[in-house]
Amino acid sequence: MSAVSPRKSSKRKPSRGMLARYHNRIVEVLGEARGQRVMIRSIHDDGVERRTAVKWINLLPVDAELF
C-alpha cells in the first residue's frame, strides 16, 4: 500500500489570509493570482519581506503548533 502525500490530500485552494507552509517558511496567502497560482507574503532569511506567486498545490497546511 502506498503512502499518501500531504500535498495530494490538500485539494482546496487556500483562502486569503490563511497561513501555510511553503518549503521551509510559514507564509500568508494574499490572494489568487493567474492560473493555479496564489500570491504569498513571506520573510526570507535576510529579513526582507517578499511577495511571490506560487502554485497553490505546493502550499502545505500549517501544523497544529507553529512554535
PQR file with spaces between the fields and no chain letter, atoms N, CA, C, O and H, PARSE charges and radii, in Angstrom:
ATOM       1  N    MET     1       0.834   -1.168    0.000 -0.4000 1.5000
ATOM       2  CA   MET     1       0.000    0.000    0.000 -0.0000 2.0000
ATOM       3  C    MET     1       0.885    1.239    0.000  0.5500 1.7000
ATOM       4  O    MET     1       1.862    1.297    0.746 -0.5500 1.4000
ATOM       5  N    SER     2       0.561    2.218   -0.815 -0.4000 1.5000
ATOM       6  CA   SER     2       1.397    3.407   -0.921 -0.0000 2.0000
ATOM       7  C    SER     2       0.980    4.463    0.093  0.5500 1.7000
ATOM       8  O    SER     2      -0.185    4.557    0.478 -0.5500 1.4000
ATOM       9  H    SER     2      -0.233    2.170   -1.421  0.4000 1.0000
ATOM      10  N    ALA     3       1.958    5.252    0.514 -0.4000 1.5000
ATOM      11  CA   ALA     3       1.691    6.334    1.472 -0.0000 2.0000
ATOM      12  C    ALA     3       1.047    7.515    0.748  0.5500 1.7000
ATOM      13  O    ALA     3       1.346    7.777   -0.417 -0.5500 1.4000
ATOM      14  H    ALA     3       2.905    5.175    0.201  0.4000 1.0000
ATOM      15  N    VAL     4       0.176    8.211    1.436 -0.4000 1.5000
ATOM      16  CA   VAL     4      -0.493    9.374    0.857 -0.0000 2.0000
ATOM      17  C    VAL     4       0.360   10.601    1.123  0.5500 1.7000
ATOM      18  O    VAL     4       0.732   10.874    2.265 -0.5500 1.4000
ATOM      19  H    VAL     4      -0.067    7.998    2.382  0.4000 1.0000
ATOM      20  N    SER     5       0.669   11.338    0.066 -0.4000 1.5000
ATOM      21  CA   SER     5       1.457   12.549    0.182 -0.0000 2.0000
ATOM      22  C    SER     5       0.617   13.662    0.792  0.5500 1.7000
ATOM      23  O    SER     5      -0.564   13.772    0.465 -0.5500 1.4000
ATOM      24  H    SER     5       0.367   11.116   -0.862  0.4000 1.0000
ATOM      25  N    PRO     6       1.191   14.504    1.680 -0.5600 1.5000
ATOM      26  CA   PRO     6       0.426   15.614    2.248  0.2800 2.0000
ATOM      27  C    PRO     6      -0.050   16.589    1.175  0.5500 1.7000
ATOM      28  O    PRO     6      -1.094   17.222    1.333 -0.5500 1.4000
ATOM      29  N    ARG     7       0.696   16.713    0.101 -0.4000 1.5000
ATOM      30  CA   ARG     7       0.295   17.607   -0.985 -0.0000 2.0000
ATOM      31  C    ARG     7      -0.963   17.114   -1.672  0.5500 1.7000
ATOM      32  O    ARG     7      -1.826   17.915   -2.032 -0.5500 1.4000
ATOM      33  H    ARG     7       1.544   16.199   -0.027  0.4000 1.0000
ATOM      34  N    LYS     8      -1.079   15.812   -1.858 -0.4000 1.5000
ATOM      35  CA   LYS     8      -2.231   15.253   -2.563 -0.0000 2.0000
ATOM      36  C    LYS     8      -3.509   15.341   -1.736  0.5500 1.7000
ATOM      37  O    LYS     8      -4.606   15.400   -2.290 -0.5500 1.4000
ATOM      38  H    LYS     8      -0.378   15.162   -1.565  0.4000 1.0000
ATOM      39  N    SER     9      -3.370   15.349   -0.410 -0.4000 1.5000
ATOM      40  CA   SER     9      -4.557   15.364    0.438 -0.0000 2.0000
ATOM      41  C    SER     9      -5.182   16.754    0.536  0.5500 1.7000
ATOM      42  O    SER     9      -6.340   16.877    0.937 -0.5500 1.4000
ATOM      43  H    SER     9      -2.478   15.301    0.040  0.4000 1.0000
ATOM      44  N    SER    10      -4.443   17.798    0.181 -0.4000 1.5000
ATOM      45  CA   SER    10      -4.955   19.160    0.242 -0.0000 2.0000
ATOM      46  C    SER    10      -5.349   19.605   -1.162  0.5500 1.7000
ATOM      47  O    SER    10      -4.492   20.009   -1.948 -0.5500 1.4000
ATOM      48  H    SER    10      -3.503   17.698   -0.144  0.4000 1.0000
ATOM      49  N    LYS    11      -6.638   19.535   -1.482 -0.4000 1.5000
ATOM      50  CA   LYS    11      -7.059   19.849   -2.839 -0.0000 2.0000
ATOM      51  C    LYS    11      -7.814   21.165   -2.939  0.5500 1.7000
ATOM      52  O    LYS    11      -8.139   21.614   -4.038 -0.5500 1.4000
ATOM      53  H    LYS    11      -7.335   19.208   -0.843  0.4000 1.0000
ATOM      54  N    ARG    12      -8.095   21.787   -1.793 -0.4000 1.5000
ATOM      55  CA   ARG    12      -8.816   23.047   -1.809 -0.0000 2.0000
ATOM      56  C    ARG    12      -7.857   24.205   -1.971  0.5500 1.7000
ATOM      57  O    ARG    12      -6.759   24.192   -1.417 -0.5500 1.4000
ATOM      58  H    ARG    12      -7.831   21.422   -0.900  0.4000 1.0000
ATOM      59  N    LYS    13      -8.271   25.213   -2.735 -0.4000 1.5000
ATOM      60  CA   LYS    13      -7.460   26.412   -2.863 -0.0000 2.0000
ATOM      61  C    LYS    13      -7.412   27.124   -1.520  0.5500 1.7000
ATOM      62  O    LYS    13      -8.426   27.196   -0.825 -0.5500 1.4000
ATOM      63  H    LYS    13      -9.164   25.223   -3.186  0.4000 1.0000
ATOM      64  N    PRO    14      -6.257   27.646   -1.146 -0.5600 1.5000
ATOM      65  CA   PRO    14      -6.151   28.354    0.126  0.2800 2.0000
ATOM      66  C    PRO    14      -6.901   29.689    0.060  0.5500 1.7000
ATOM      67  O    PRO    14      -6.921   30.348   -0.980 -0.5500 1.4000
ATOM      68  N    SER    15      -7.510   30.076    1.171 -0.4000 1.5000
ATOM      69  CA   SER    15      -8.246   31.332    1.204 -0.0000 2.0000
ATOM      70  C    SER    15      -7.327   32.473    1.632  0.5500 1.7000
ATOM      71  O    SER    15      -6.270   32.252    2.222 -0.5500 1.4000
ATOM      72  H    SER    15      -7.494   29.541    2.016  0.4000 1.0000
ATOM      73  N    ARG    16      -7.746   33.677    1.328 -0.4000 1.5000
ATOM      74  CA   ARG    16      -6.969   34.868    1.647 -0.0000 2.0000
ATOM      75  C    ARG    16      -6.768   34.986    3.156  0.5500 1.7000
ATOM      76  O    ARG    16      -7.707   34.787    3.927 -0.5500 1.4000
ATOM      77  H    ARG    16      -8.605   33.856    0.849  0.4000 1.0000
ATOM      78  N    GLY    17      -5.539   35.312    3.577 -0.4000 1.5000
ATOM      79  CA   GLY    17      -5.220   35.466    4.988 -0.0000 2.0000
ATOM      80  C    GLY    17      -4.789   34.182    5.672  0.5500 1.7000
ATOM      81  O    GLY    17      -4.343   34.212    6.819 -0.5500 1.4000
ATOM      82  H    GLY    17      -4.777   35.473    2.951  0.4000 1.0000
ATOM      83  N    MET    18      -4.916   33.060    4.988 -0.4000 1.5000
ATOM      84  CA   MET    18      -4.556   31.773    5.567 -0.0000 2.0000
ATOM      85  C    MET    18      -3.042   31.648    5.713  0.5500 1.7000
ATOM      86  O    MET    18      -2.291   32.140    4.871 -0.5500 1.4000
ATOM      87  H    MET    18      -5.278   33.036    4.056  0.4000 1.0000
ATOM      88  N    LEU    19      -2.599   30.994    6.777 -0.4000 1.5000
ATOM      89  CA   LEU    19      -1.182   30.681    6.944 -0.0000 2.0000
ATOM      90  C    LEU    19      -0.930   29.300    6.375  0.5500 1.7000
ATOM      91  O    LEU    19      -1.742   28.391    6.550 -0.5500 1.4000
ATOM      92  H    LEU    19      -3.210   30.595    7.461  0.4000 1.0000
ATOM      93  N    ALA    20       0.201   29.141    5.692 -0.4000 1.5000
ATOM      94  CA   ALA    20       0.550   27.859    5.082 -0.0000 2.0000
ATOM      95  C    ALA    20       2.061   27.683    5.156  0.5500 1.7000
ATOM      96  O    ALA    20       2.793   28.617    5.485 -0.5500 1.4000
ATOM      97  H    ALA    20       0.860   29.879    5.550  0.4000 1.0000
ATOM      98  N    ARG    21       2.511   26.488    4.850 -0.4000 1.5000
ATOM      99  CA   ARG    21       3.943   26.195    4.795 -0.0000 2.0000
ATOM     100  C    ARG    21       4.345   26.095    3.324  0.5500 1.7000
ATOM     101  O    ARG    21       3.711   25.385    2.543 -0.5500 1.4000
ATOM     102  H    ARG    21       1.917   25.729    4.583  0.4000 1.0000
ATOM     103  N    TYR    22       5.413   26.819    2.954 -0.4000 1.5000
ATOM     104  CA   TYR    22       5.980   26.754    1.614 -0.0000 2.0000
ATOM     105  C    TYR    22       7.472   26.528    1.777  0.5500 1.7000
ATOM     106  O    TYR    22       8.186   27.413    2.249 -0.5500 1.4000
ATOM     107  H    TYR    22       5.929   27.396    3.588  0.4000 1.0000
ATOM     108  N    HIS    23       7.942   25.371    1.398 -0.4000 1.5000
ATOM     109  CA   HIS    23       9.328   24.929    1.639 -0.0000 2.0000
ATOM     110  C    HIS    23       9.610   25.017    3.130  0.5500 1.7000
ATOM     111  O    HIS    23       8.958   24.329    3.915 -0.5500 1.4000
ATOM     112  H    HIS    23       7.362   24.652    1.015  0.4000 1.0000
ATOM     113  N    ASN    24      10.570   25.851    3.544 -0.4000 1.5000
ATOM     114  CA   ASN    24      10.930   25.923    4.967 -0.0000 2.0000
ATOM     115  C    ASN    24      10.345   27.168    5.644  0.5500 1.7000
ATOM     116  O    ASN    24      10.791   27.543    6.728 -0.5500 1.4000
ATOM     117  H    ASN    24      11.100   26.410    2.906  0.4000 1.0000
ATOM     118  N    ARG    25       9.355   27.812    5.019 -0.4000 1.5000
ATOM     119  CA   ARG    25       8.789   29.048    5.554 -0.0000 2.0000
ATOM     120  C    ARG    25       7.313   28.905    5.879  0.5500 1.7000
ATOM     121  O    ARG    25       6.606   28.095    5.279 -0.5500 1.4000
ATOM     122  H    ARG    25       8.992   27.508    4.138  0.4000 1.0000
ATOM     123  N    ILE    26       6.856   29.704    6.839 -0.4000 1.5000
ATOM     124  CA   ILE    26       5.439   29.901    7.068 -0.0000 2.0000
ATOM     125  C    ILE    26       5.078   31.163    6.291  0.5500 1.7000
ATOM     126  O    ILE    26       5.730   32.195    6.447 -0.5500 1.4000
ATOM     127  H    ILE    26       7.430   30.361    7.327  0.4000 1.0000
ATOM     128  N    VAL    27       4.051   31.088    5.461 -0.4000 1.5000
ATOM     129  CA   VAL    27       3.683   32.205    4.591 -0.0000 2.0000
ATOM     130  C    VAL    27       2.223   32.584    4.812  0.5500 1.7000
ATOM     131  O    VAL    27       1.437   31.803    5.347 -0.5500 1.4000
ATOM     132  H    VAL    27       3.521   30.250    5.333  0.4000 1.0000
ATOM     133  N    GLU    28       1.880   33.790    4.393 -0.4000 1.5000
ATOM     134  CA   GLU    28       0.497   34.251    4.419 -0.0000 2.0000
ATOM     135  C    GLU    28       0.001   34.333    2.985  0.5500 1.7000
ATOM     136  O    GLU    28       0.686   34.873    2.116 -0.5500 1.4000
ATOM     137  H    GLU    28       2.519   34.425    3.959  0.4000 1.0000
ATOM     138  N    VAL    29      -1.187   33.797    2.736 -0.4000 1.5000
ATOM     139  CA   VAL    29      -1.780   33.852    1.399 -0.0000 2.0000
ATOM     140  C    VAL    29      -2.431   35.226    1.235  0.5500 1.7000
ATOM     141  O    VAL    29      -3.262   35.631    2.047 -0.5500 1.4000
ATOM     142  H    VAL    29      -1.743   33.358    3.441  0.4000 1.0000
ATOM     143  N    LEU    30      -2.041   35.939    0.170 -0.4000 1.5000
ATOM     144  CA   LEU    30      -2.570   37.278   -0.074 -0.0000 2.0000
ATOM     145  C    LEU    30      -3.781   37.257   -0.994  0.5500 1.7000
ATOM     146  O    LEU    30      -4.652   38.120   -0.884 -0.5500 1.4000
ATOM     147  H    LEU    30      -1.365   35.611   -0.490  0.4000 1.0000
ATOM     148  N    GLY    31      -3.849   36.303   -1.885 -0.4000 1.5000
ATOM     149  CA   GLY    31      -4.977   36.219   -2.808 -0.0000 2.0000
ATOM     150  C    GLY    31      -4.622   35.429   -4.043  0.5500 1.7000
ATOM     151  O    GLY    31      -3.493   34.965   -4.207 -0.5500 1.4000
ATOM     152  H    GLY    31      -3.142   35.602   -1.975  0.4000 1.0000
ATOM     153  N    GLU    32      -5.604   35.285   -4.906 -0.4000 1.5000
ATOM     154  CA   GLU    32      -5.426   34.495   -6.116 -0.0000 2.0000
ATOM     155  C    GLU    32      -4.610   35.256   -7.153  0.5500 1.7000
ATOM     156  O    GLU    32      -4.736   36.473   -7.288 -0.5500 1.4000
ATOM     157  H    GLU    32      -6.521   35.661   -4.773  0.4000 1.0000
ATOM     158  N    ALA    33      -3.782   34.532   -7.875 -0.4000 1.5000
ATOM     159  CA   ALA    33      -3.025   35.085   -8.989 -0.0000 2.0000
ATOM     160  C    ALA    33      -3.538   34.401  -10.263  0.5500 1.7000
ATOM     161  O    ALA    33      -4.625   33.823  -10.258 -0.5500 1.4000
ATOM     162  H    ALA    33      -3.680   33.543   -7.765  0.4000 1.0000
ATOM     163  N    ARG    34      -2.797   34.461  -11.304 -0.4000 1.5000
ATOM     164  CA   ARG    34      -3.209   33.878  -12.573 -0.0000 2.0000
ATOM     165  C    ARG    34      -3.082   32.358  -12.569  0.5500 1.7000
ATOM     166  O    ARG    34      -2.139   31.805  -12.002 -0.5500 1.4000
ATOM     167  H    ARG    34      -1.914   34.930  -11.308  0.4000 1.0000
ATOM     168  N    GLY    35      -4.033   31.696  -13.200 -0.4000 1.5000
ATOM     169  CA   GLY    35      -3.971   30.237  -13.336 -0.0000 2.0000
ATOM     170  C    GLY    35      -4.139   29.540  -12.004  0.5500 1.7000
ATOM     171  O    GLY    35      -5.057   29.851  -11.245 -0.5500 1.4000
ATOM     172  H    GLY    35      -4.799   32.145  -13.660  0.4000 1.0000
ATOM     173  N    GLN    36      -3.256   28.599  -11.717 -0.4000 1.5000
ATOM     174  CA   GLN    36      -3.326   27.824  -10.475 -0.0000 2.0000
ATOM     175  C    GLN    36      -2.354   28.374   -9.441  0.5500 1.7000
ATOM     176  O    GLN    36      -1.758   27.612   -8.680 -0.5500 1.4000
ATOM     177  H    GLN    36      -2.510   28.346  -12.334  0.4000 1.0000
ATOM     178  N    ARG    37      -2.194   29.676   -9.412 -0.4000 1.5000
ATOM     179  CA   ARG    37      -1.224   30.305   -8.518 -0.0000 2.0000
ATOM     180  C    ARG    37      -1.901   31.250   -7.537  0.5500 1.7000
ATOM     181  O    ARG    37      -2.981   31.782   -7.795 -0.5500 1.4000
ATOM     182  H    ARG    37      -2.678   30.294  -10.031  0.4000 1.0000
ATOM     183  N    VAL    38      -1.236   31.441   -6.407 -0.4000 1.5000
ATOM     184  CA   VAL    38      -1.668   32.413   -5.411 -0.0000 2.0000
ATOM     185  C    VAL    38      -0.477   33.294   -5.052  0.5500 1.7000
ATOM     186  O    VAL    38       0.676   32.883   -5.184 -0.5500 1.4000
ATOM     187  H    VAL    38      -0.359   31.008   -6.198  0.4000 1.0000
ATOM     188  N    MET    39      -0.770   34.502   -4.600 -0.4000 1.5000
ATOM     189  CA   MET    39       0.275   35.396   -4.116 -0.0000 2.0000
ATOM     190  C    MET    39       0.482   35.115   -2.629  0.5500 1.7000
ATOM     191  O    MET    39      -0.476   34.984   -1.868 -0.5500 1.4000
ATOM     192  H    MET    39      -1.707   34.836   -4.493  0.4000 1.0000
ATOM     193  N    ILE    40       1.747   35.026   -2.234 -0.4000 1.5000
ATOM     194  CA   ILE    40       2.067   34.810   -0.832 -0.0000 2.0000
ATOM     195  C    ILE    40       3.008   35.903   -0.343  0.5500 1.7000
ATOM     196  O    ILE    40       3.700   36.546   -1.133 -0.5500 1.4000
ATOM     197  H    ILE    40       2.525   35.133   -2.853  0.4000 1.0000
ATOM     198  N    ARG    41       3.021   36.101    0.972 -0.4000 1.5000
ATOM     199  CA   ARG    41       3.964   37.022    1.609 -0.0000 2.0000
ATOM     200  C    ARG    41       4.790   36.203    2.577  0.5500 1.7000
ATOM     201  O    ARG    41       4.254   35.423    3.364 -0.5500 1.4000
ATOM     202  H    ARG    41       2.459   35.579    1.614  0.4000 1.0000
ATOM     203  N    SER    42       6.110   36.387    2.513 -0.4000 1.5000
ATOM     204  CA   SER    42       6.991   35.632    3.412 -0.0000 2.0000
ATOM     205  C    SER    42       8.186   36.492    3.801  0.5500 1.7000
ATOM     206  O    SER    42       8.535   37.450    3.111 -0.5500 1.4000
ATOM     207  H    SER    42       6.545   37.021    1.873  0.4000 1.0000
ATOM     208  N    ILE    43       8.802   36.131    4.916 -0.4000 1.5000
ATOM     209  CA   ILE    43      10.025   36.783    5.376 -0.0000 2.0000
ATOM     210  C    ILE    43      11.170   35.819    5.088  0.5500 1.7000
ATOM     211  O    ILE    43      11.152   34.677    5.547 -0.5500 1.4000
ATOM     212  H    ILE    43       8.518   35.352    5.476  0.4000 1.0000
ATOM     213  N    HIS    44      12.153   36.267    4.339 -0.4000 1.5000
ATOM     214  CA   HIS    44      13.284   35.415    3.974 -0.0000 2.0000
ATOM     215  C    HIS    44      14.379   35.487    5.028  0.5500 1.7000
ATOM     216  O    HIS    44      14.307   36.290    5.958 -0.5500 1.4000
ATOM     217  H    HIS    44      12.168   37.195    3.965  0.4000 1.0000
ATOM     218  N    ASP    45      15.379   34.653    4.879 -0.4000 1.5000
ATOM     219  CA   ASP    45      16.471   34.556    5.852 -0.0000 2.0000
ATOM     220  C    ASP    45      17.196   35.886    6.066  0.5500 1.7000
ATOM     221  O    ASP    45      17.727   36.136    7.149 -0.5500 1.4000
ATOM     222  H    ASP    45      15.438   34.001    4.123  0.4000 1.0000
ATOM     223  N    ASP    46      17.220   36.734    5.043 -0.4000 1.5000
ATOM     224  CA   ASP    46      17.893   38.032    5.167 -0.0000 2.0000
ATOM     225  C    ASP    46      17.010   39.089    5.831  0.5500 1.7000
ATOM     226  O    ASP    46      17.420   40.242    5.962 -0.5500 1.4000
ATOM     227  H    ASP    46      16.790   36.531    4.164  0.4000 1.0000
ATOM     228  N    GLY    47      15.803   38.707    6.251 -0.4000 1.5000
ATOM     229  CA   GLY    47      14.901   39.617    6.950 -0.0000 2.0000
ATOM     230  C    GLY    47      14.018   40.455    6.055  0.5500 1.7000
ATOM     231  O    GLY    47      13.250   41.283    6.546 -0.5500 1.4000
ATOM     232  H    GLY    47      15.470   37.770    6.144  0.4000 1.0000
ATOM     233  N    VAL    48      14.109   40.259    4.749 -0.4000 1.5000
ATOM     234  CA   VAL    48      13.333   41.042    3.794 -0.0000 2.0000
ATOM     235  C    VAL    48      12.002   40.352    3.506  0.5500 1.7000
ATOM     236  O    VAL    48      11.955   39.147    3.259 -0.5500 1.4000
ATOM     237  H    VAL    48      14.733   39.587    4.350  0.4000 1.0000
ATOM     238  N    GLU    49      10.922   41.131    3.541 -0.4000 1.5000
ATOM     239  CA   GLU    49       9.595   40.600    3.203 -0.0000 2.0000
ATOM     240  C    GLU    49       9.474   40.560    1.684  0.5500 1.7000
ATOM     241  O    GLU    49       9.803   41.526    0.995 -0.5500 1.4000
ATOM     242  H    GLU    49      10.960   42.110    3.741  0.4000 1.0000
ATOM     243  N    ARG    50       9.001   39.435    1.178 -0.4000 1.5000
ATOM     244  CA   ARG    50       8.838   39.291   -0.270 -0.0000 2.0000
ATOM     245  C    ARG    50       7.451   38.786   -0.593  0.5500 1.7000
ATOM     246  O    ARG    50       6.860   38.024    0.172 -0.5500 1.4000
ATOM     247  H    ARG    50       8.734   38.650    1.738  0.4000 1.0000
ATOM     248  N    ARG    51       6.942   39.209   -1.713 -0.4000 1.5000
ATOM     249  CA   ARG    51       5.669   38.721   -2.234 -0.0000 2.0000
ATOM     250  C    ARG    51       5.968   37.940   -3.499  0.5500 1.7000
ATOM     251  O    ARG    51       6.697   38.401   -4.378 -0.5500 1.4000
ATOM     252  H    ARG    51       7.421   39.828   -2.335  0.4000 1.0000
ATOM     253  N    THR    52       5.394   36.754   -3.575 -0.4000 1.5000
ATOM     254  CA   THR    52       5.713   35.830   -4.652 -0.0000 2.0000
ATOM     255  C    THR    52       4.454   35.114   -5.109  0.5500 1.7000
ATOM     256  O    THR    52       3.564   34.847   -4.302 -0.5500 1.4000
ATOM     257  H    THR    52       4.802   36.380   -2.861  0.4000 1.0000
ATOM     258  N    ALA    53       4.372   34.803   -6.391 -0.4000 1.5000
ATOM     259  CA   ALA    53       3.292   33.961   -6.909 -0.0000 2.0000
ATOM     260  C    ALA    53       3.797   32.524   -6.953  0.5500 1.7000
ATOM     261  O    ALA    53       4.838   32.240   -7.545 -0.5500 1.4000
ATOM     262  H    ALA    53       5.095   35.021   -7.046  0.4000 1.0000
ATOM     263  N    VAL    54       3.048   31.616   -6.320 -0.4000 1.5000
ATOM     264  CA   VAL    54       3.423   30.204   -6.292 -0.0000 2.0000
ATOM     265  C    VAL    54       2.203   29.355   -6.630  0.5500 1.7000
ATOM     266  O    VAL    54       1.068   29.810   -6.486 -0.5500 1.4000
ATOM     267  H    VAL    54       2.202   31.846   -5.839  0.4000 1.0000
ATOM     268  N    LYS    55       2.434   28.131   -7.076 -0.4000 1.5000
ATOM     269  CA   LYS    55       1.320   27.217   -7.331 -0.0000 2.0000
ATOM     270  C    LYS    55       0.710   26.811   -6.001  0.5500 1.7000
ATOM     271  O    LYS    55       1.426   26.398   -5.090 -0.5500 1.4000
ATOM     272  H    LYS    55       3.356   27.762   -7.192  0.4000 1.0000
ATOM     273  N    TRP    56      -0.603   26.924   -5.883 -0.4000 1.5000
ATOM     274  CA   TRP    56      -1.261   26.654   -4.605 -0.0000 2.0000
ATOM     275  C    TRP    56      -1.134   25.203   -4.189  0.5500 1.7000
ATOM     276  O    TRP    56      -1.232   24.894   -3.001 -0.5500 1.4000
ATOM     277  H    TRP    56      -1.185   27.260   -6.624  0.4000 1.0000
ATOM     278  N    ILE    57      -0.920   24.310   -5.133 -0.4000 1.5000
ATOM     279  CA   ILE    57      -0.771   22.888   -4.787 -0.0000 2.0000
ATOM     280  C    ILE    57       0.513   22.652   -3.987  0.5500 1.7000
ATOM     281  O    ILE    57       0.623   21.647   -3.284 -0.5500 1.4000
ATOM     282  H    ILE    57      -0.841   24.560   -6.098  0.4000 1.0000
ATOM     283  N    ASN    58       1.498   23.577   -4.086 -0.4000 1.5000
ATOM     284  CA   ASN    58       2.757   23.446   -3.352 -0.0000 2.0000
ATOM     285  C    ASN    58       2.676   23.961   -1.921  0.5500 1.7000
ATOM     286  O    ASN    58       3.639   23.828   -1.167 -0.5500 1.4000
ATOM     287  H    ASN    58       1.409   24.394   -4.657  0.4000 1.0000
ATOM     288  N    LEU    59       1.548   24.546   -1.533 -0.4000 1.5000
ATOM     289  CA   LEU    59       1.374   25.016   -0.164 -0.0000 2.0000
ATOM     290  C    LEU    59       0.851   23.871    0.693  0.5500 1.7000
ATOM     291  O    LEU    59      -0.065   23.151    0.295 -0.5500 1.4000
ATOM     292  H    LEU    59       0.766   24.655   -2.145  0.4000 1.0000
ATOM     293  N    LEU    60       1.438   23.713    1.859 -0.4000 1.5000
ATOM     294  CA   LEU    60       1.025   22.667    2.786 -0.0000 2.0000
ATOM     295  C    LEU    60       0.326   23.307    3.981  0.5500 1.7000
ATOM     296  O    LEU    60       0.662   24.429    4.361 -0.5500 1.4000
ATOM     297  H    LEU    60       2.182   24.298    2.182  0.4000 1.0000
ATOM     298  N    PRO    61      -0.634   22.618    4.574 -0.5600 1.5000
ATOM     299  CA   PRO    61      -1.289   23.154    5.759  0.2800 2.0000
ATOM     300  C    PRO    61      -0.297   23.298    6.908  0.5500 1.7000
ATOM     301  O    PRO    61       0.648   22.518    7.027 -0.5500 1.4000
ATOM     302  N    VAL    62      -0.520   24.300    7.749 -0.4000 1.5000
ATOM     303  CA   VAL    62       0.333   24.528    8.923 -0.0000 2.0000
ATOM     304  C    VAL    62      -0.061   23.505    9.995  0.5500 1.7000
ATOM     305  O    VAL    62      -1.242   23.229   10.209 -0.5500 1.4000
ATOM     306  H    VAL    62      -1.288   24.934    7.653  0.4000 1.0000
ATOM     307  N    ASP    63       0.944   22.958   10.654 -0.4000 1.5000
ATOM     308  CA   ASP    63       0.703   22.015   11.751 -0.0000 2.0000
ATOM     309  C    ASP    63      -0.055   22.705   12.882  0.5500 1.7000
ATOM     310  O    ASP    63      -0.205   23.926   12.883 -0.5500 1.4000
ATOM     311  H    ASP    63       1.903   23.182   10.480  0.4000 1.0000
ATOM     312  N    ALA    64      -0.523   21.929   13.827 -0.4000 1.5000
ATOM     313  CA   ALA    64      -1.279   22.472   14.957 -0.0000 2.0000
ATOM     314  C    ALA    64      -0.449   23.471   15.766  0.5500 1.7000
ATOM     315  O    ALA    64      -0.994   24.439   16.295 -0.5500 1.4000
ATOM     316  H    ALA    64      -0.401   20.936   13.826  0.4000 1.0000
ATOM     317  N    GLU    65       0.860   23.245   15.866 -0.4000 1.5000
ATOM     318  CA   GLU    65       1.729   24.152   16.600 -0.0000 2.0000
ATOM     319  C    GLU    65       2.673   24.853   15.643  0.5500 1.7000
ATOM     320  O    GLU    65       3.313   24.215   14.808 -0.5500 1.4000
ATOM     321  H    GLU    65       1.304   22.459   15.437  0.4000 1.0000
ATOM     322  N    LEU    66       2.758   26.181   15.770 -0.4000 1.5000
ATOM     323  CA   LEU    66       3.693   26.930   14.958 -0.0000 2.0000
ATOM     324  C    LEU    66       5.074   26.983   15.601  0.5500 1.7000
ATOM     325  O    LEU    66       6.086   26.920   14.904 -0.5500 1.4000
ATOM     326  H    LEU    66       2.238   26.699   16.449  0.4000 1.0000
ATOM     327  N    PHE    67       5.121   27.100   16.930 -0.4000 1.5000
ATOM     328  CA   PHE    67       6.396   27.281   17.619 -0.0000 2.0000
ATOM     329  C    PHE    67       6.574   26.216   18.665  0.5500 1.7000
ATOM     330  O    PHE    67       7.592   26.195   19.358 -0.5500 1.4000
ATOM     331  H    PHE    67       4.298   27.152   17.497  0.4000 1.0000
